[in-house]
């Protein structure tokens, strides 16, 4: 029997329905990742994909869930194709669900191409090193943890912190300064509430940011299996826009914890041997297949930069999804509950935060950017350490130098880290605030990380006298 004849067959050999999975026996010529059409006893057509194949059996994950399916009346047809996403530049400004279907009331997308949602691996030899600067308008990121084009820089947060507000601000403000190059954002939300989805949609529409955004929304009440598909749809869209249409793309995925828990749920339904904390042993590989789709390719004008948002349950940085994300990506940005309680927004703690590619990005900004950042980091770290000392010995035991650093730490949080939700600072403003804080609180003799030539050229005190 030919392969085309096999694909035309409708199987009625479903033997088990468990969670979002169907197990079907006596099948032939089935491939991993193959798209499947499932007909329910009521005549409804659902879509699934092959999760596992073996000798005469296949395990199928059903995107719409397995409610009302039974083993005797459900029919399954294998299409012989993998799941593909219709793509077009017309996707910009549109909102889709976690299966790639428009949910904004607009017309269907007329595709210019249809791409496999699992993408094509980038040849390591064809990768170009991430470089150049993406401006978010947020001082704690631009000044202290600078984002490079092509970088993977996660944001680690906790429940109750304003990561949704910060995410929306990054989407509104992110840009490539000083260059007339096309820039767009692909935003994918997984397992969020209806209230959060409404917030993101209204925020982007009200501020006009939606015109350059492609949104994929998977709600908490949607099937868990859909959360596995959503980031792949977003990254497929990003690859098309970046490498086919020469647009610089920033991808934001929120929340990768929900994605990881969906993986765990499906792994449990398959009765796989659990790994750390019940997550599947292939969690690292699965996360990497998503994160490593970003980057730059030699000879291609476009680029894909990635900011995954990951919630740390109870602030646990050793949680498997958080821990493995940190291994795969090039740094991390931490939101801090102590800063949030002080009323600091955004509550970004710059001390444990790190952008491993900041040095490359600052080559394209200003000569004083990196050394000034180092000096500010040192002064703030000194001040935070002295807070612990004050709690033990009291402020009266401090030297005059210690008091300066203590005052600097407070001012750094109030004036540099803190900014308005709709305050979009360019890099020059961020660096000026940093210089002003140094001049106001720290004697020049303590500026050990700044070259004298840099000080004379960029310090506002010297600029006024020259």
N, C-alpha and C positions, 0 to 999 in steps of 0.2 A: 504493500500500500504506500502511495507517495506521501511526502510530508504535507502537501496541500490538502490531501484527503483526510489526513489525521487531524489537521486544524479545523476542518469542517465538522468533525464529530462533536456531538453533544454527549457529555458523560453524565450518567445518573448513578455513579458509584461513590457518592459522598458517604464516608463511613463514620465521620465524627465532626461535631461542631463544638469548638471550645474557645471561649473568649471571642476575639476577632478572627479566628482561624477556621478554615475548612481543611479537612484531611480527605483526600480522594485517592481511590485505589484503581488499579488496572489501567494506568495511563501510559502513553508512549510518545516519544519525541518532544518532551516538554523541557524547556530551558529555564534556568534561574532568571528571575526578573521579568519573565514573560507576562504580558497583560492578559487578563482573564475576564470574561463576561459571565456573570452568574444570574440565572433566572430564578426568582423566588416562586413558591407555590401560587402566589397571587398574580404572577406575570410581570412583576417589577424587575427591571434589569439593573444589577449592581456591578461595580467594577472591582477587580482585585488584581493582585500580582503574585507570582510564584515566589515563595520565600525559601523553599527547599525542595529538592527532588531526590529520588532514590530509585531503587529497582521496583518499578511498577507503581510508585506512589508519588504524590505531590502535596505539599502544604501551601495553602493559599491564604494570604491575608486580604480581608475584605475591607475596602475603604469606608463603606457606609455602615459597617457593623453587620453582625450576623443575626440580628433580631428577626424572628419569624421564619428563619430557615430551618428545615428539617432534613434528615438524611435520606428520606424516601422520595420526595417530590422536587428537590432542588436539582437543577441542571447546570452544568458547567461547560463552557466552550473556551478553548485556548486560541488566542488570536495569532500567535506566531510573531508578535511584535512586543518590544519593550514599551514602557510608558513614555510618551513623548509630550512635550509642551509646545503648543503653537506660539511662536514669538514674532514680534514686530515692534518697531519704534513707537507705534501707537499705544503700546502698553504704558508709556509714561503718562502719569496723571490718572491712571486707572487703579481700581481696587478689586482684588480677587480673593476667593476663599482658599482654603488649604489644599484644594484639588486643582486650582488653576482656573476656576470658573468665575467670570465677572459677577460681582455682587453690588455694583454701584449704579445699576439701572441703565448703564450704557449699552451700546450694541456689542455683539460678539467681535472678538479680534479677528481681523482678516490677516492670516499669517503670511509672513514672508518666508518662514521656514518652520520646520518642526524638529525639535532637538530632544535627544534622549535625556531624561532628567538626571541620570547618573553621571553625565558629563564624560569627557575624555581626559585621562590623566595628562598633566603637563610634563613633558620630558624635562627632567632636571637640568639637562644641558641647554635647554631652550629658555630657562628661567633667567630673568634679569633681576639684579639686586634691587630691593625696594629703595627708593630714594625720592627726594623732593618732598615738599611740605604741603600737608592738608591742614587748613586753618578751621578750627571748630568754633572760634570766638569765645572759648572758655580758657581763662588764664592758667588754671591748674593743669590743663592738658597741653595747650600750645606752648606755655612757658617752661613747664617742668617735665612733661612726658610727651614730647612732640611726636605727632603721627606722621609716618612716611607713607607715600603712595605705594601700594602693594603689600603693606604690613598687615599682620593679624594682631590686634591689640584688644584683649577682652576687658570688660568692665565687671568687676566682682562686687556684688551688692548683698543686702540682707532684706528680709521681709520688713516692710514698713518704711524703708528709705525711699527717697524721691527719684528712683532710677527711671521711672516712666517720664517724669517731667524733664529730667536731664537728657534722656533719649530723644524726646521731641525737640528739645533745644538744639541738640547736635544736628538733627535732620533739617531744622529750619536754617541753621547758620553755616553749616559746613560748606567750604568753598576752596578753590585754588586761587590764592591771591596773586595779583600781578600778571596773570596770563589769561588770554582770551581762548580758553579751552572748554569744550563741553564737559559738564559735570552733572551727574545724576545720582540718585539714591535708590537702592532696592531695600525695602523694609519688610521684614517677615516677623510676624508675632505668632507664637505657639502657645496654646493653652491659656490664653488670657481671658478675662471676664468680658461680658458684653459692655459693661461700663468702661473698661479700659479701651476696648475697640472704638467705642463712640468718642472717647477723649482724643485718641490719636487721629481719628478721621476728622473731627471738627477742628482740631488744632491745626492740622495741615491745610484744610480747606480755608479756614479763616485767615491764615497768614500767607496764603498763596504758595506755600511750599509744595503742595500736592502736584503742581504742574511738572515738577522734575522728579517725582517719586513714583515708584511702582510698589504697591502695597499688597502683601499676602496676609490674610487674617485667618488663623485657626483658633476657634473659641474653645473654652474649657469643656463645653458640653458636646463638642464635636468628637467623633471617634478618635481614640488614641493613635490608631494607625495613621491617621491623616497628619499627625504631628511629625511622623517620620518623613513624609513626602514634602511638607511645607518648605523646609530650608533648601531642599534639592531643587524645588521649583524656583526659589529666589536666586540661587546660585546659577542655575541654567539661564535665567533671564539676564543676570549680570554678565555671564560669559558671552552671551549674544551681543549685548550692548557694548561691552568693552572690546571684544576681539573681532567682532564683525562690523560694528558701527563706530569704532574709535572714540568711545566716550569713557571718561574716567568715572568709575563707579565706586561708591561707598555702600557696602552691604552691612545692614544692622539686623542681627538675629536676636530676638528676645522671646522667651527666656529659654536658654539651653538646658536649664534644670528640668523643665517640663519635657523637653525632647528626650533627655536621658531617662526620665521616669517612664515615658512611653516605650522606650526600648526595653526597659526592665519588665514592664507589663507584658509585652509580646513574648519576651524570653521566657517568662514564667508560664505563659499559655502554651508554649512549645515544650515545656518541661525540661528545659536545658539546665545543666549543672550551673548553679549560680556562682559568680565570682565575688569580689569584695562588696559587702553590704547588699547582696542580692542582685547587683548589676551583672549583665552578661560579661564573659571574659573578653569579648571582642569590642568592648566599649571604646577603648583607645583607638582601635582601627576604624570604627564607625565614625567617631568624632573627627579623626584625621581625614577621612574621605570627604568630609564637608569643608573643614578649615583649609585644607591644602588646595582647594579649588581657587583660592584667591592668589593674587600675585601679578607679576608682569612677565611678558613674553618678549624675547628679543625680536625686533622688527615690527612689533605691534604698538600702535600709538596709545591705545586704551590700557587701563589698569583696573584691578579689583582690589580694594582695601576692605578689610573686614573688622567690624566691632561686634563680637558676640557678648550679649548680656547674660551673666550667670548668677543666679541667686545662691548664696551660701546658707544652707539651712542652719539656723542658730549661730551664724557667723563662723561655721566650720570650714576652714580653708583646706582641710584634708578630705573633704567629701569627694568621692571619685570623679564626678563630672567637673568639679572645680579644679581638682588636682591635675587631672589629665589635660584639661584645657590649658592650664598653665605650662605644662610640658610641651604642648604642640605649638603654642603661640609665641610671639616675640615680646613678652612683657605682660603687664597687668595694671589696671587702674582700680584702686580700692575706694569704695564709699564707706565712710566711718560713722558709726552711730554716735560716738562722743561728740564729733563736730556737729552732727545734726541736732543733738540736744542743746548745743550752744546757739542754735539758730543760724548756723553757717550753711548757705547754699551756693554752689553744690558742695556737699560734704565730702570732698575728695581729699583723702589723706595722702599727701605727696611723699611721705617717708617710705612706706612699703611699696608704693607705686613705682613702676619702672617701664620705660620704653627702650627696649634694647637697640632699636634702630634710630634713636634720637640723634646720635652723633652724625649719622648720614643725612637726616632731614635738615639739621641746622647748618649744614654746608651751603644750603640754598636760601637761608634767611639772612641773619645779620651776624657779623663777626663777633659781636659781644654776646650772642644768644646763649651758647653753650657754657662759656665761663661764668656768665652772670647766673645762670641756672645752678651751676655747681656752688657758687658762693651763697646764693639764697638757701639752697638745700642745707649747707653746712650751718648757717646761722639759725635756721629754723630748728634743725636737729639739736643744736646746743640749747636753745630756749626750751624745747620740749623736755630734754633731759633735766634741765634745772627745775622744771615744775615738780618733778619727782623729789628732788633734793629739798625744795621748799616745804613739801608736805612732811618731811622728816625733821629738818632743823629750823624751819621758819625763815621768813624773808630777811629778818634782821641779820642773819649770818652770812648773807651774800655780799660779795664785793661789788664795787661800782660797775665793773665789767660784766659781772653776772646779771646785774639788774638791766643793763642795756639789752642783753640777749633775751631776757625774759620779756621785756617790753616789745622787742622785735617780734617774738613768736606770736604774741597777741595781735599786734598790728598786721602781721603777715596773714593771719587767718581772716581778720576783719576786712582788709583792703585788697589783698592779692587773691586769696582763694575765693572769698565771698564775692558774688556779683548777682545782679538781678536775673530773673528767669528770662527776660527779654532783652538783656544787656549783651550786645554782640561786640566784643572787644577785638580790634585788630591786633596783630602782633606788636606793632609799635606802642600801642597803649599798654599792653601787658608788660613789655620790657621797661617802659617809663615808670610804671608803678613799682617794679622791682628796684630800679635805680633810686627812686625817691625814698623807699623804705630803708635802703642801705645808708643813704646820705643822712637820713633823719635819726637813725638809731645806732648804727655801728660805726665806730671810728675807722678812718681810712687805713690806719695801721693794721687793722684786723682783716683787711681784704686780701687774704693770702692767695686766693684762687683767681685773682684778676691781674692780668698783666698791666704794668703801668701805661703802656701805649693804649690799651683798651680803655683804661680809666680816663685818660686824657681825651680820647676821641668821643666817648659815649656818655660819660658821667655828666649829668645836667649842671653840676657846679662848675666844671671846667668849660662846658659849652657856653655858659652865660658870661664867663670872664674872657673867653677868647674872642 
